[in-house]
Amino acid sequence: METFYADCSHDEMFELLERLHDRYNNPDFIEADPISVPHSFSATLDREIAGFMAATIAWGNRRAIVQSSHRMMRYMDFAPADFVLNASSADLEHLRSFVHRTFNGGDFRDFVLALRGIITQWGSIGNYFEEHYLASKDMRQVFSDFRRDFFAADHEARCEKHLSSIDKGAACKRLCMYLRWFVRKDDRGVDFGLWERIPMSALYLPLDIHTGRIGRELGLLSRKQSDWKAVEEITSALRSFSADDPTRYDYSLFGLGISGDDI
């Protein structure tokens, strides 16, 4: 693949990305992906919270991520909005028995309380992101602001590693993915498109081991480190094919990366 696409024209690459997008961006994608967790709910705030928690633990084995994310919802009585806003001290203490890799029950509790603070002040997670984007028109600034405001609530320092810092150059894959879920809007039924005041053009590619590997093989990414500079590089490359919706090709790169399908 690397040899063939080294001399690929812009038009040929566009056709490839579009073909892969059509292959993977469909409802069949949902069940095995963490986005299945917010799809389990119909109310917007439930979806926002379920999606945020699922995105938070989205690293490692995909099946384990989905299983643990649904288990988080059981801990929250399958009513994430009500739980975040109204959980008692005893309810919060019960979360301490949860564990997913390095994300433990104490982290879970601190994240619930941090979301409570965001939602209490801003009304919803979506309103926070929309208002901050409208103020800066720069998603990089929004990510920086969000991490600062999220950890304004009392918390154990150890939980901070579970929300990447763009100020330290992190790729912020999970935040980028979360924003894609709630900002992107099309007729495929996977992404929600609920945050309409943020344009899809402002999104950045969720860069992980799969999108990074395929991006490099296709010549869309030259940087070896998978950091924020790499995110900017590959997103810029994808904007040359779809300026208004560059993260539509997340499906192309990620889908090909995990499937092992032939192009």
C-alpha positions in Angstrom: 0.0 0.0 0.0 2.8 2.5 0.9 4.5 2.0 -2.4 1.4 2.3 -4.5 0.1 5.4 -2.8 3.5 7.2 -2.7 2.7 8.4 -6.3 -1.1 8.7 -5.9 -2.6 11.8 -7.3 -4.9 14.1 -5.3 -7.9 12.9 -7.2 -7.0 9.3 -6.7 -6.5 9.8 -3.0 -9.9 11.6 -2.8 -11.6 8.7 -4.5 -10.0 6.3 -2.1 -10.9 8.2 1.0 -14.5 8.6 -0.2 -14.8 4.9 -1.1 -13.5 4.0 2.4 -15.8 6.5 4.0 -18.8 4.9 2.2 -17.7 1.5 3.3 -17.3 2.3 7.1 -19.6 5.2 7.9 -22.9 3.4 8.4 -24.9 2.0 11.3 -23.0 -1.3 11.2 -20.1 0.7 12.7 -22.0 1.5 15.9 -22.4 -1.7 17.8 -18.7 -2.5 18.2 -17.6 1.1 18.9 -17.8 3.2 22.0 -20.3 5.5 20.3 -22.8 2.7 20.9 -22.9 3.9 24.5 -24.5 7.3 23.9 -26.6 5.7 21.2 -28.3 3.7 24.1 -30.0 7.0 25.2 -32.4 9.4 23.6 -32.1 12.5 25.8 -29.4 14.9 24.8 -27.8 15.3 28.2 -27.8 11.6 28.8 -26.1 11.1 25.5 -23.5 13.9 26.2 -22.6 12.3 29.6 -22.6 8.7 28.4 -20.5 9.8 25.4 -18.0 11.7 27.6 -17.5 8.8 29.9 -17.1 6.3 27.1 -14.6 8.5 25.3 -12.7 9.0 28.5 -11.8 5.3 28.7 -11.4 4.8 25.0 -7.9 3.4 24.7 -6.8 -0.2 24.3 -9.0 -3.1 23.3 -12.2 -1.8 21.6 -14.4 -4.6 22.9 -13.2 -4.1 26.4 -13.8 -0.3 26.1 -17.4 -0.9 25.0 -18.1 -3.5 27.8 -16.6 -1.2 30.5 -18.5 1.8 29.2 -21.8 0.0 29.4 -20.8 -1.1 32.9 -20.3 2.5 33.8 -23.9 3.2 32.8 -25.1 0.4 35.1 -23.2 2.1 37.9 -25.1 5.3 37.0 -28.5 3.4 37.1 -28.8 3.8 33.3 -29.7 7.5 34.0 -26.4 9.3 33.6 -27.8 12.9 33.6 -29.8 12.3 36.8 -26.9 10.5 38.4 -24.3 13.3 37.6 -26.6 16.0 38.9 -28.2 14.2 41.9 -26.0 11.4 43.1 -25.6 11.3 46.9 -22.4 10.8 48.7 -23.3 7.1 49.2 -24.0 6.8 45.4 -20.6 8.4 44.6 -18.9 6.1 47.1 -20.3 3.1 45.3 -18.4 4.1 42.2 -15.1 3.3 43.9 -15.5 -0.4 43.0 -15.3 0.4 39.3 -12.1 -0.2 37.4 -11.1 -0.1 33.7 -7.4 -0.5 33.2 -5.8 2.6 35.0 -9.2 4.4 35.3 -10.5 3.5 38.7 -13.5 4.2 40.9 -11.9 7.3 42.4 -11.3 8.7 39.0 -14.9 7.8 38.1 -16.2 9.8 41.1 -14.0 12.8 40.4 -15.1 12.9 36.7 -18.8 12.7 37.8 -18.3 15.7 40.1 -16.3 17.6 37.5 -19.2 17.1 35.0 -21.7 18.2 37.7 -19.8 21.5 37.9 -19.7 22.0 34.2 -23.4 21.2 33.7 -24.5 23.2 36.7 -22.7 26.3 35.4 -23.3 25.9 31.7 -26.5 23.9 31.5 -25.0 21.1 29.4 -21.7 19.9 28.1 -22.7 20.9 24.6 -23.4 24.5 25.7 -20.0 24.7 27.3 -18.2 23.7 24.1 -20.5 25.8 21.8 -20.1 28.9 23.9 -16.4 28.6 24.2 -16.0 27.9 20.5 -18.0 30.9 19.6 -15.9 33.0 21.9 -12.5 31.9 20.5 -13.3 30.3 17.1 -10.3 28.0 17.9 -10.9 24.4 19.0 -7.3 24.3 20.4 -8.3 27.1 22.9 -11.5 25.3 23.7 -9.7 22.2 24.6 -7.3 24.1 26.9 -10.2 26.0 28.6 -12.2 22.8 29.0 -9.4 21.0 30.8 -8.8 23.9 33.1 -12.5 24.3 34.0 -13.1 20.6 34.3 -10.5 20.2 36.9 -11.6 23.3 38.8 -13.7 20.9 40.9 -12.0 19.2 43.8 -10.3 16.0 42.6 -7.4 13.7 43.2 -4.4 14.7 41.1 -4.1 11.2 39.7 -7.3 11.5 37.7 -5.8 14.4 35.6 -4.0 11.9 33.4 -7.3 10.8 32.0 -8.0 14.1 30.2 -5.1 15.0 27.9 -3.6 18.4 27.9 -3.3 20.2 24.6 -1.1 22.7 26.3 1.5 19.9 26.8 1.2 18.9 23.1 -1.0 15.8 23.6 -2.9 14.5 20.6 -6.2 14.7 22.6 -7.6 11.8 20.7 -10.5 11.2 23.0 -11.6 14.8 23.1 -11.3 15.0 19.3 -13.4 11.9 19.0 -16.0 13.1 21.4 -16.4 16.4 19.5 -16.7 14.4 16.2 -19.6 12.4 17.7 -21.6 15.5 18.7 -20.7 18.0 16.0 -20.6 16.0 12.8 -23.9 15.7 11.0 -24.7 13.6 8.0 -27.3 11.1 6.9 -25.4 8.0 7.9 -26.8 7.6 11.5 -23.5 7.3 13.3 -22.6 10.7 14.6 -25.2 12.8 16.4 -24.8 16.3 15.0 -26.3 17.8 18.1 -23.9 20.8 18.6 -24.9 22.8 15.6 -23.1 26.0 16.7 -19.7 24.5 16.1 -18.9 24.0 12.4 -17.6 20.6 11.3 -14.7 22.4 9.7 -13.4 23.2 13.2 -12.9 19.6 14.1 -9.6 17.7 14.3 -8.9 14.1 13.5 -8.9 11.7 16.5 -5.4 10.4 16.0 -4.7 6.9 17.4 -2.6 3.9 16.5 -4.9 3.0 13.6 -5.5 6.4 12.0 -1.8 7.3 12.5 -0.6 4.1 10.9 -2.9 4.3 7.9 -2.3 8.0 7.5 1.4 7.5 7.3 1.0 4.6 4.9 -1.1 6.8 2.6 1.3 9.7 2.8 -1.1 11.9 4.7 1.1 12.1 7.8 4.9 12.3 7.9 5.5 13.2 11.6 6.6 10.1 13.5 5.3 11.2 16.9 1.5 11.0 17.5 1.2 14.3 19.2 -0.8 17.5 18.6 1.5 18.6 15.8 0.7 15.3 14.0 -3.0 16.0 14.6 -2.7 19.3 12.9 -0.6 17.9 10.0 -3.0 15.0 9.2 -6.1 17.2 9.7 -4.7 19.8 7.3 -4.1 17.1 4.7 -7.7 15.9 5.1 -9.0 19.4 4.8 -7.6 19.5 1.3 -10.1 16.8 0.4 -13.1 18.1 2.5 -12.5 21.5 3.9 -16.0 21.7 5.5 -15.8 18.2 7.0 -12.3 16.8 7.4 -13.2 14.3 10.1 -15.5 12.4 7.8 -12.3 10.6 6.9 -11.8 9.3 10.4 -14.0 6.4 9.2 -11.8 5.9 6.2 -8.5 5.7 8.2 -9.8 4.1 11.4 -12.1 1.6 9.6 -9.3 0.4 7.3 -6.9 0.3 10.2 -9.0 -2.0 12.4 -10.6 -4.1 9.7 -7.6 -5.4 7.8 -9.7 -5.2 4.6 -8.2 -4.8 1.2 -8.5 -1.3 -0.3 
